[in-house]
Amino acid sequence: MNRDFPRILVLGGSGRIGAMLRRAWPAGQGLWQARPGPEPGPESGSGQGGAEWLRFDPLGDPAALSAAAARADAILCLAGVTPAAAARGAEMGDNIALGLAAVRAGARGGAKGQDGVGVPVLLASSAAVYGTRGGLLSEVPPPAPVSAYGRAKAEMEARAADLGAELGVAVTALRIGNVAGADAILGGWRAGFALDRFADGRTPRRSYIGPATLARVLTDLALRAARRRDLPACLNIAAPGAVEMGALLDAAGLAWAPRPAPAAAIPEVVLDVTALAGLVRLDPKEGTAQMLVAEWRAFAQNPQP
């Protein structure tokens, strides 16, 4: 175990982003929470890669959550309900409940600093909190979500921030852009795939980040939160710039057909990563279609540590 690397409790560690982190973190440094049930992968338990799995429901078993937080220097909450899960019957409001549970666990965490302040909490949020707002999207204006998912994430951010201030826990909401391979374009491609095309001939432009870059960024932020506790309340997470979805599929060699963009389609969602660039290293090349596809393919070929 690398003792220079703080111990991070990852709630929702069995998902795609958790798998990305397990490739990047030193063996034994993460505490990976997953719900009771089938093992999340071949590396479950204390097997390959030294991943330590903690099997409990963070909403249904607060005692287990507190016990896990007592071993951590920071908490990264990746757990949440996506629109796809909500369509299958999951409760979108659980996004709020999970965020608040993570903050309460941070307040009870035993690996506190000498000042007695609770362990810091990083909450996975989404660019969906910006709704249809155009232009370069910075963290400063208040959220303006239009979807049920965006509204749930925005409420999670606000209520977790208030609870953190009350309990003495540093809370940072990570507004994550599209992740290559975990998105509806590369990750959701099927034969006959169609993309909106606007009157100017362009397909939708979005802020993206590749699996390897995301893992590095989240690693750096988790380390900083555990050691310095100086992260802002909200932080956009993406590679610099934006990429056309059509260019992304072209770079991957995946065929697609254009269709007229409906009036409600959003041409561009670009996250301002100025604040992030002041905290971690960012390379403009990481936001290009070629680099995003390369990172996606590397992860898809070997998703586990």
KOLSE-923902 format. One record per residue (C-alpha): x, y, z; residue number from 0; chain; residue in one letter. Coordinates in steps of 0.5 Angstrom, whole numbers, always signed. Each point is the difference from the previous one (the first is absolute). Layout:
BEGIN
<rec <X; Y; Z>; NUM; A; A>;
...
// end
This chain:
BEGIN
<rec <+0; +0; +0>; 0; A; M>;
<rec <+2; +7; -2>; 1; A; N>;
<rec <+0; +4; +7>; 2; A; R>;
<rec <+1; +6; -4>; 3; A; D>;
<rec <-7; -1; -3>; 4; A; F>;
<rec <-6; +2; +5>; 5; A; P>;
<rec <-5; -6; +0>; 6; A; R>;
<rec <-6; +2; -4>; 7; A; I>;
<rec <-7; -3; +1>; 8; A; L>;
<rec <-4; +0; -6>; 9; A; V>;
<rec <-7; -1; +0>; 10; A; L>;
<rec <-3; -3; -6>; 11; A; G>;
<rec <+7; -3; -2>; 12; A; G>;
<rec <-3; -6; -4>; 13; A; S>;
<rec <-2; +5; -6>; 14; A; G>;
<rec <+4; +2; -6>; 15; A; R>;
<rec <+4; +6; +3>; 16; A; I>;
<rec <+1; -5; +6>; 17; A; G>;
<rec <+4; -4; -5>; 18; A; A>;
<rec <+4; +5; -3>; 19; A; M>;
<rec <+2; +2; +7>; 20; A; L>;
<rec <+2; -7; +2>; 21; A; R>;
<rec <+5; +0; -6>; 22; A; R>;
<rec <+3; +7; +3>; 23; A; A>;
<rec <+1; -1; +7>; 24; A; W>;
<rec <+5; -4; +4>; 25; A; P>;
<rec <-2; -6; +2>; 26; A; A>;
<rec <-4; +0; +7>; 27; A; G>;
<rec <-1; +7; +0>; 28; A; Q>;
<rec <-7; +0; -2>; 29; A; G>;
<rec <-6; -2; +4>; 30; A; L>;
<rec <-5; -2; -5>; 31; A; W>;
<rec <-7; +0; +2>; 32; A; Q>;
<rec <-5; -5; -4>; 33; A; A>;
<rec <-7; -2; +2>; 34; A; R>;
<rec <-2; -7; +2>; 35; A; P>;
<rec <-1; -5; -5>; 36; A; G>;
<rec <+4; -3; -6>; 37; A; P>;
<rec <+8; +2; +0>; 38; A; E>;
<rec <+1; +6; -4>; 39; A; P>;
<rec <+6; -3; -4>; 40; A; G>;
<rec <+6; -5; +0>; 41; A; P>;
<rec <+4; +4; +5>; 42; A; E>;
<rec <-6; +0; +5>; 43; A; S>;
<rec <+2; -1; +7>; 44; A; G>;
<rec <+8; +0; +2>; 45; A; S>;
<rec <+1; -3; -7>; 46; A; G>;
<rec <+4; +3; -6>; 47; A; Q>;
<rec <+3; +7; +1>; 48; A; G>;
<rec <-1; +0; +7>; 49; A; G>;
<rec <-7; +3; +0>; 50; A; A>;
<rec <-4; +0; +7>; 51; A; E>;
<rec <-7; -1; -1>; 52; A; W>;
<rec <-5; +2; +5>; 53; A; L>;
<rec <-7; -2; -1>; 54; A; R>;
<rec <-6; +4; +3>; 55; A; F>;
<rec <-5; +5; -2>; 56; A; D>;
<rec <+2; +7; +2>; 57; A; P>;
<rec <-8; +2; +1>; 58; A; L>;
<rec <-2; -6; +3>; 59; A; G>;
<rec <+6; -2; +5>; 60; A; D>;
<rec <+3; +7; +3>; 61; A; P>;
<rec <+4; -4; +5>; 62; A; A>;
<rec <+4; -4; -6>; 63; A; A>;
<rec <+1; +7; -3>; 64; A; L>;
<rec <+2; +3; +6>; 65; A; S>;
<rec <+5; -5; +1>; 66; A; A>;
<rec <+3; +0; -7>; 67; A; A>;
<rec <+0; +8; +1>; 68; A; A>;
<rec <+4; -1; +7>; 69; A; A>;
<rec <+6; -3; -5>; 70; A; R>;
<rec <+0; +5; -5>; 71; A; A>;
<rec <+4; +7; -1>; 72; A; D>;
<rec <-5; +2; -5>; 73; A; A>;
<rec <-7; -3; -3>; 74; A; I>;
<rec <-1; +0; -8>; 75; A; L>;
<rec <-8; -1; -1>; 76; A; C>;
<rec <-1; -3; -7>; 77; A; L>;
<rec <-6; -3; +2>; 78; A; A>;
<rec <-6; +3; -3>; 79; A; G>;
<rec <-7; -2; -4>; 80; A; V>;
<rec <+1; +2; -8>; 81; A; T>;
<rec <-6; +1; -5>; 82; A; P>;
<rec <+1; -7; -2>; 83; A; A>;
<rec <-1; -3; +7>; 84; A; A>;
<rec <-6; +5; +1>; 85; A; A>;
<rec <-3; -3; -6>; 86; A; A>;
<rec <+1; -7; +3>; 87; A; R>;
<rec <-4; +2; +6>; 88; A; G>;
<rec <+6; +3; +5>; 89; A; A>;
<rec <-2; +7; +4>; 90; A; E>;
<rec <+4; +6; -3>; 91; A; M>;
<rec <-1; +3; +7>; 92; A; G>;
<rec <+5; -5; +2>; 93; A; D>;
<rec <+6; +4; -3>; 94; A; N>;
<rec <-2; +5; +6>; 95; A; I>;
<rec <+0; -5; +5>; 96; A; A>;
<rec <+6; -3; -2>; 97; A; L>;
<rec <+4; +7; +0>; 98; A; G>;
<rec <-3; +2; +7>; 99; A; L>;
<rec <+2; -7; +3>; 100; A; A>;
<rec <+7; +1; -3>; 101; A; A>;
<rec <+1; +6; +4>; 102; A; V>;
<rec <-3; -2; +6>; 103; A; R>;
<rec <+5; -6; +0>; 104; A; A>;
<rec <+6; +5; -1>; 105; A; G>;
<rec <-2; +3; +6>; 106; A; A>;
<rec <+0; -6; +4>; 107; A; R>;
<rec <+7; -2; -4>; 108; A; G>;
<rec <+5; -3; +5>; 109; A; G>;
<rec <+6; +2; -4>; 110; A; A>;
<rec <-1; +8; +2>; 111; A; K>;
<rec <+6; +5; -1>; 112; A; G>;
<rec <+2; +3; +7>; 113; A; Q>;
<rec <-5; +5; -1>; 114; A; D>;
<rec <-5; -5; +1>; 115; A; G>;
<rec <-4; +2; -6>; 116; A; V>;
<rec <-3; -5; -4>; 117; A; G>;
<rec <+3; -4; -6>; 118; A; V>;
<rec <-1; +4; -6>; 119; A; P>;
<rec <-6; -3; -5>; 120; A; V>;
<rec <+0; +1; -8>; 121; A; L>;
<rec <-7; -1; -3>; 122; A; L>;
<rec <+0; -2; -7>; 123; A; A>;
<rec <-5; +4; -4>; 124; A; S>;
<rec <-1; +2; -7>; 125; A; S>;
<rec <+0; +5; -5>; 126; A; A>;
<rec <-8; -1; +0>; 127; A; A>;
<rec <-1; +5; +5>; 128; A; V>;
<rec <+2; +6; -5>; 129; A; Y>;
<rec <-6; -2; -4>; 130; A; G>;
<rec <-1; +3; -7>; 131; A; T>;
<rec <+5; +6; +2>; 132; A; R>;
<rec <+4; +2; -6>; 133; A; G>;
<rec <+7; +3; +0>; 134; A; G>;
<rec <+6; -2; +4>; 135; A; L>;
<rec <-3; -3; +6>; 136; A; L>;
<rec <+4; +2; +7>; 137; A; S>;
<rec <-2; -3; +7>; 138; A; E>;
<rec <-2; +7; +2>; 139; A; V>;
<rec <-7; +1; -2>; 140; A; P>;
<rec <-5; -4; +3>; 141; A; P>;
<rec <-2; -6; -3>; 142; A; P>;
<rec <-6; +0; -5>; 143; A; A>;
<rec <-2; -7; -1>; 144; A; P>;
<rec <-6; -2; -4>; 145; A; V>;
<rec <+0; -8; +0>; 146; A; S>;
<rec <-2; -4; +6>; 147; A; A>;
<rec <+7; -2; +1>; 148; A; Y>;
<rec <+3; +7; +0>; 149; A; G>;
<rec <-4; +2; +5>; 150; A; R>;
<rec <+1; -6; +4>; 151; A; A>;
<rec <+8; +2; +0>; 152; A; K>;
<rec <-1; +7; +1>; 153; A; A>;
<rec <-4; -1; +6>; 154; A; E>;
<rec <+5; -5; +3>; 155; A; M>;
<rec <+5; +5; -1>; 156; A; E>;
<rec <-3; +5; +3>; 157; A; A>;
<rec <-3; -4; +6>; 158; A; R>;
<rec <+7; -3; +1>; 159; A; A>;
<rec <+4; +6; +0>; 160; A; A>;
<rec <-5; +3; +6>; 161; A; D>;
<rec <+1; -7; +4>; 162; A; L>;
<rec <+7; +1; -1>; 163; A; G>;
<rec <+0; +7; +3>; 164; A; A>;
<rec <-4; -2; +5>; 165; A; E>;
<rec <+4; -7; +2>; 166; A; L>;
<rec <+7; +3; -1>; 167; A; G>;
<rec <+1; -4; -7>; 168; A; V>;
<rec <+4; +3; -6>; 169; A; A>;
<rec <-5; -2; -6>; 170; A; V>;
<rec <+2; +0; -7>; 171; A; T>;
<rec <-5; -1; -6>; 172; A; A>;
<rec <+3; -3; -6>; 173; A; L>;
<rec <-4; +2; -6>; 174; A; R>;
<rec <+3; -5; -5>; 175; A; I>;
<rec <-1; +1; -7>; 176; A; G>;
<rec <-1; -6; -5>; 177; A; N>;
<rec <+5; -6; +1>; 178; A; V>;
<rec <+3; -4; -6>; 179; A; A>;
<rec <-3; -7; +0>; 180; A; G>;
<rec <-5; +2; +6>; 181; A; A>;
<rec <-4; +5; -5>; 182; A; D>;
<rec <-6; -1; -5>; 183; A; A>;
<rec <+5; +1; -6>; 184; A; I>;
<rec <+6; -5; +1>; 185; A; L>;
<rec <-3; -4; +5>; 186; A; G>;
<rec <-7; +0; -3>; 187; A; G>;
<rec <+1; -1; -7>; 188; A; W>;
<rec <-3; -5; -4>; 189; A; R>;
<rec <-1; -2; -8>; 190; A; A>;
<rec <-5; +5; -3>; 191; A; G>;
<rec <+2; +5; +5>; 192; A; F>;
<rec <-2; +7; -1>; 193; A; A>;
<rec <+2; +7; +2>; 194; A; L>;
<rec <-3; +7; +0>; 195; A; D>;
<rec <+3; +5; -5>; 196; A; R>;
<rec <-2; +7; +0>; 197; A; F>;
<rec <-1; +5; -5>; 198; A; A>;
<rec <+8; +2; +0>; 199; A; D>;
<rec <+1; -7; -2>; 200; A; G>;
<rec <+3; -2; +7>; 201; A; R>;
<rec <-2; -5; +5>; 202; A; T>;
<rec <+0; +1; +7>; 203; A; P>;
<rec <+6; +3; +4>; 204; A; R>;
<rec <+1; -3; +7>; 205; A; R>;
<rec <+6; +1; +5>; 206; A; S>;
<rec <+3; -7; +1>; 207; A; Y>;
<rec <+5; -4; +4>; 208; A; I>;
<rec <+3; -6; -1>; 209; A; G>;
<rec <+1; -6; +5>; 210; A; P>;
<rec <+7; +1; +1>; 211; A; A>;
<rec <+0; +7; +1>; 212; A; T>;
<rec <-6; +0; +4>; 213; A; L>;
<rec <+3; -5; +5>; 214; A; A>;
<rec <+6; +4; +0>; 215; A; R>;
<rec <-4; +6; +2>; 216; A; V>;
<rec <-4; -3; +5>; 217; A; L>;
<rec <+6; -3; +3>; 218; A; T>;
<rec <+3; +7; +1>; 219; A; D>;
<rec <-6; +3; +3>; 220; A; L>;
<rec <-1; -5; +5>; 221; A; A>;
<rec <+7; +0; +2>; 222; A; L>;
<rec <+0; +8; +0>; 223; A; R>;
<rec <-7; -1; +4>; 224; A; A>;
<rec <+3; -5; +5>; 225; A; A>;
<rec <+7; +4; +1>; 226; A; R>;
<rec <-2; +8; -1>; 227; A; R>;
<rec <-8; +0; +1>; 228; A; R>;
<rec <+0; +6; -5>; 229; A; D>;
<rec <-4; -2; -5>; 230; A; L>;
<rec <-6; +5; -3>; 231; A; P>;
<rec <-7; -2; +2>; 232; A; A>;
<rec <-1; -1; -8>; 233; A; C>;
<rec <+4; -3; -5>; 234; A; L>;
<rec <-1; -1; -8>; 235; A; N>;
<rec <+4; -7; -2>; 236; A; I>;
<rec <+2; +0; -7>; 237; A; A>;
<rec <+5; +0; -5>; 238; A; A>;
<rec <+2; +7; -3>; 239; A; P>;
<rec <-5; +2; -6>; 240; A; G>;
<rec <-6; -4; -3>; 241; A; A>;
<rec <+0; -5; -5>; 242; A; V>;
<rec <-6; -1; -6>; 243; A; E>;
<rec <-3; -7; +1>; 244; A; M>;
<rec <+0; -1; -7>; 245; A; G>;
<rec <+8; +1; +0>; 246; A; A>;
<rec <+0; -5; +6>; 247; A; L>;
<rec <-3; -6; -4>; 248; A; L>;
<rec <+4; +2; -6>; 249; A; D>;
<rec <+6; -1; +4>; 250; A; A>;
<rec <-2; -6; +3>; 251; A; A>;
<rec <-2; -3; -7>; 252; A; G>;
<rec <-7; -1; +2>; 253; A; L>;
<rec <-6; +2; -5>; 254; A; A>;
<rec <-5; +5; +1>; 255; A; W>;
<rec <-6; +3; -4>; 256; A; A>;
<rec <-2; +7; +1>; 257; A; P>;
<rec <-7; +2; +2>; 258; A; R>;
<rec <-3; +8; +0>; 259; A; P>;
<rec <+1; +2; +7>; 260; A; A>;
<rec <-6; +2; +4>; 261; A; P>;
<rec <-2; +7; +2>; 262; A; A>;
<rec <+2; -2; +7>; 263; A; A>;
<rec <+7; -3; -1>; 264; A; A>;
<rec <+6; +3; +3>; 265; A; I>;
<rec <+5; +2; -5>; 266; A; P>;
<rec <+6; +0; +5>; 267; A; E>;
<rec <+1; -1; +8>; 268; A; V>;
<rec <+7; +2; +1>; 269; A; V>;
<rec <+3; +0; +8>; 270; A; L>;
<rec <+5; +5; +2>; 271; A; D>;
<rec <+5; -3; +3>; 272; A; V>;
<rec <+4; +6; +2>; 273; A; T>;
<rec <+0; -2; +7>; 274; A; A>;
<rec <+1; -7; -1>; 275; A; L>;
<rec <+7; +2; -4>; 276; A; A>;
<rec <+2; +4; +7>; 277; A; G>;
<rec <+0; -7; +4>; 278; A; L>;
<rec <+2; -5; -5>; 279; A; V>;
<rec <+4; -1; -6>; 280; A; R>;
<rec <-4; +0; -7>; 281; A; L>;
<rec <+2; -1; -7>; 282; A; D>;
<rec <-4; +3; -6>; 283; A; P>;
<rec <+1; -6; -4>; 284; A; K>;
<rec <-4; -4; +5>; 285; A; E>;
<rec <-6; +3; -2>; 286; A; G>;
<rec <+1; -2; -8>; 287; A; T>;
<rec <-4; -5; -3>; 288; A; A>;
<rec <+6; -4; -1>; 289; A; Q>;
<rec <+3; +0; +7>; 290; A; M>;
<rec <-7; -2; +3>; 291; A; L>;
<rec <-1; -6; -5>; 292; A; V>;
<rec <+7; -2; +2>; 293; A; A>;
<rec <-2; +0; +7>; 294; A; E>;
<rec <-6; -3; -1>; 295; A; W>;
<rec <+3; -6; -4>; 296; A; R>;
<rec <+5; -1; +5>; 297; A; A>;
<rec <-5; -1; +6>; 298; A; F>;
<rec <-5; -4; -4>; 299; A; A>;
<rec <+6; -5; -1>; 300; A; Q>;
<rec <+2; +0; +7>; 301; A; N>;
<rec <-5; +3; +5>; 302; A; P>;
<rec <+2; -3; +6>; 303; A; Q>;
<rec <+7; +1; +4>; 304; A; P>;
// end
